[in-house]
Amino acid sequence: MDGKPLRLIAAADAELGIGLGGHLPWHLPNEFNWFVSRITAVSEPGKKNMLIWGRYSAVNPSQPLPNCYRVCLSRTLRCVPPGADHVCRDFASAIQLASLPPLSDTIEIVWVLGGTHVYQEALKHPNCEQIYLTNIMACFNCDTFFPEFDQKIFRLLDEFPGIPGEILEENGIKYKFQVFQKVSRRQI
Ligand SMILES: NC(=O)c1ccc[n+]([C@@H]2O[C@H](COP(=O)([O-])OP(=O)(O)OC[C@H]3O[C@@H](n4cnc5c(N)ncnc54)[C@H](OP(=O)(O)O)[C@@H]3O)[C@@H](O)[C@H]2O)c1
């Protein structure tokens, strides 16, 4: 494969809702900590993951994100916003950054953090290998949604190393971690 492996990560409710008014519709600190633990995990010291997000999906700038190179997508920003290391004008340029010096030797995984259109572009990318999608088992009022995707192409794994398989509960909300793996054309 040319380029770095690309993964999407999100938490979505029963109707694939992910956001309301620019914020997460729920308060699930343990689920958020799990998200942070995934995107910051690297195989050895010195390695980094690239995080790509659209301008309204920024992680709080005060949130420590070790081992990460953070790219914000925007066509309008004139300077790098707090909490980011770089701004890119389009998705392809951000992906390309990860495969070119000086970052190419360092970056292990490209994690796409949303929002809707950034996820859509990532799903179409040939390097897209996995979707980490927490299933929030409830319906919230949402104005932003995770895109529909073909579950014949991205198959839900029964189990995945390091992913708790059981239903969890926080603040009275049940949820379950899920990983969808892209299958090769021969398996479809
Ligand atoms: N539950 C979850 O896991 C999750 C994950 C992510 C986000 N969210 C929620 O989703 C909402 C935000 O998502 P959103 O879809 O509304 O917006 P978004 O994708 O975060 O931001 C949209 C903006 O990002 C820039 N952008 C997006 N794609 C681009 C591209 N290909 N090239 C250049 N710039 C690009 C544009 O900025 P300019 O206008 O500056 O050009 C665009 O207006 C929030 O409510 C957030 O909390 C939830």
The ligand as an SDF file (V2000), in Angstrom:
LIG
                    3D

 48 52  0  0  0  0  0  0  0  0999 V2000
  -19.4640   12.1060   17.8010 N   0  0  0  0  0  0  0  0  0  0  0  0
  -18.2910   12.1990   17.1700 C   0  0  0  0  0  0  0  0  0  0  0  0
  -17.5030   11.2560   17.1560 O   0  0  0  0  0  0  0  0  0  0  0  0
  -17.9450   13.4630   16.4410 C   0  0  0  0  0  0  0  0  0  0  0  0
  -16.7790   13.5170   15.6690 C   0  0  0  0  0  0  0  0  0  0  0  0
  -16.5090   14.6910   14.9650 C   0  0  0  0  0  0  0  0  0  0  0  0
  -17.3720   15.7660   15.0470 C   0  0  0  0  0  0  0  0  0  0  0  0
  -18.4700   15.6660   15.8170 N   0  0  0  0  0  0  0  0  0  0  0  0
  -19.4340   16.7760   15.8770 C   0  0  0  0  0  0  0  0  0  0  0  0
  -19.7550   17.1460   14.5340 O   0  0  0  0  0  0  0  0  0  0  0  0
  -19.9140   18.5620   14.4490 C   0  0  0  0  0  0  0  0  0  0  0  0
  -18.8790   19.1590   13.4980 C   0  0  0  0  0  0  0  0  0  0  0  0
  -18.8800   18.4760   12.2660 O   0  0  0  0  0  0  0  0  0  0  0  0
  -19.2980   19.2140   10.8910 P   0  0  0  0  0  0  0  0  0  0  0  0
  -19.4810   18.1300    9.8830 O   0  0  0  0  0  0  0  0  0  0  0  0
  -20.4140   20.1440   11.1630 O   0  0  0  0  0  0  0  0  0  0  0  0
  -18.0590   20.1180   10.5370 O   0  0  0  0  0  0  0  0  0  0  0  0
  -16.4780   19.8550   10.3570 P   0  0  0  0  0  0  0  0  0  0  0  0
  -16.2160   18.8550    9.2970 O   0  0  0  0  0  0  0  0  0  0  0  0
  -15.8590   19.6350   11.6800 O   0  0  0  0  0  0  0  0  0  0  0  0
  -16.0290   21.2970    9.8840 O   0  0  0  0  0  0  0  0  0  0  0  0
  -16.4830   21.8080    8.6500 C   0  0  0  0  0  0  0  0  0  0  0  0
  -15.4620   22.8000    8.1900 C   0  0  0  0  0  0  0  0  0  0  0  0
  -14.1960   22.1560    8.0730 O   0  0  0  0  0  0  0  0  0  0  0  0
  -13.5640   22.5870    6.9000 C   0  0  0  0  0  0  0  0  0  0  0  0
  -13.4860   21.4500    5.9660 N   0  0  0  0  0  0  0  0  0  0  0  0
  -14.2120   20.2980    5.9790 C   0  0  0  0  0  0  0  0  0  0  0  0
  -13.8290   19.5020    4.9810 N   0  0  0  0  0  0  0  0  0  0  0  0
  -12.8540   20.1590    4.3210 C   0  0  0  0  0  0  0  0  0  0  0  0
  -12.0490   19.8460    3.1940 C   0  0  0  0  0  0  0  0  0  0  0  0
  -12.1590   18.6690    2.5280 N   0  0  0  0  0  0  0  0  0  0  0  0
  -11.1360   20.7370    2.7860 N   0  0  0  0  0  0  0  0  0  0  0  0
  -10.9680   21.9280    3.4430 C   0  0  0  0  0  0  0  0  0  0  0  0
  -11.7010   22.2750    4.5270 N   0  0  0  0  0  0  0  0  0  0  0  0
  -12.6330   21.4070    4.9490 C   0  0  0  0  0  0  0  0  0  0  0  0
  -14.3930   23.7190    6.3460 C   0  0  0  0  0  0  0  0  0  0  0  0
  -13.9050   24.8680    7.0420 O   0  0  0  0  0  0  0  0  0  0  0  0
  -13.9250   26.3300    6.3630 P   0  0  0  0  0  0  0  0  0  0  0  0
  -15.3550   26.7540    6.4080 O   0  0  0  0  0  0  0  0  0  0  0  0
  -13.0060   27.1290    7.2150 O   0  0  0  0  0  0  0  0  0  0  0  0
  -13.4090   26.1510    4.9520 O   0  0  0  0  0  0  0  0  0  0  0  0
  -15.7820   23.3640    6.8260 C   0  0  0  0  0  0  0  0  0  0  0  0
  -16.6470   24.4740    6.9300 O   0  0  0  0  0  0  0  0  0  0  0  0
  -19.7660   19.0790   15.8590 C   0  0  0  0  0  0  0  0  0  0  0  0
  -21.0440   19.0780   16.4750 O   0  0  0  0  0  0  0  0  0  0  0  0
  -18.8870   18.0300   16.5170 C   0  0  0  0  0  0  0  0  0  0  0  0
  -19.0460   18.0010   17.9260 O   0  0  0  0  0  0  0  0  0  0  0  0
  -18.7760   14.5510   16.5060 C   0  0  0  0  0  0  0  0  0  0  0  0
  1  2  1  0
  2  3  2  0
  2  4  1  0
  4  5  1  0
  4 48  2  0
  5  6  2  0
  6  7  1  0
  7  8  2  0
  8  9  1  0
  8 48  1  0
  9 10  1  0
  9 46  1  0
 10 11  1  0
 11 12  1  0
 11 44  1  0
 12 13  1  0
 13 14  1  0
 14 15  2  0
 14 16  1  0
 14 17  1  0
 17 18  1  0
 18 19  2  0
 18 20  1  0
 18 21  1  0
 21 22  1  0
 22 23  1  0
 23 24  1  0
 23 42  1  0
 24 25  1  0
 25 26  1  0
 25 36  1  0
 26 27  1  0
 26 35  1  0
 27 28  2  0
 28 29  1  0
 29 30  1  0
 29 35  2  0
 30 31  1  0
 30 32  2  0
 32 33  1  0
 33 34  2  0
 34 35  1  0
 36 37  1  0
 36 42  1  0
 37 38  1  0
 38 39  2  0
 38 40  1  0
 38 41  1  0
 42 43  1  0
 44 45  1  0
 44 46  1  0
 46 47  1  0
M  CHG  2   8   1  16  -1
M  END
$$$$
